[in-house]
Amino acid sequence: MFAASTLIPNQHCIATFTGAAVLVLHLGAAITSAHSAGGEAIKISDAWVHAAEQAGGNVALSMTIKNEADVADALLRVRCPVANFSEKHTVDRGEGSPAMRAIPSIPIAAGSTTVLKSDAYHVMLLQTRQMLAAGEAFNCSIVFQKAGTIETEVKVHGLP
């Protein structure tokens, strides 16, 4: 009887330890899956703005975002050294003429390509800090909910 009572607590400890190890392995696999579905799955291309002849203005940032993951993502933030602020916008086509409306994030559907452009979802770079001449380029940090931060080059096109 004495031997059985000492075995039961030990078996309980082994079972608890084994359960905890399995849980840690599952959590590690989930974190790895989420990470691999993030940054490598989001591809940014054709990022550009129109030239700006003076500092202090606002320019629309356009780009193509390809989400190769099986899960949706969202563009949360854009940081560019050429502007003091950025806002994510959509174009509201309700009653009357179309109008830009600030939104908290831009949805990026799973397995799709989203094109940000001035008459649809886009990012406004507000209060530019400098002139932007055609042919120049600068880098921006694009922050996604799942993919994290992706650095991308933005090219300056000629005036509209």
Helices and strands as residue ranges (DSSP letters): H 2-36, E 42-50, E 59-67, E 73-79, E 83-92, E 99-103, E 106-108, E 112-116, E 122-128, E 137-144, E 148-157
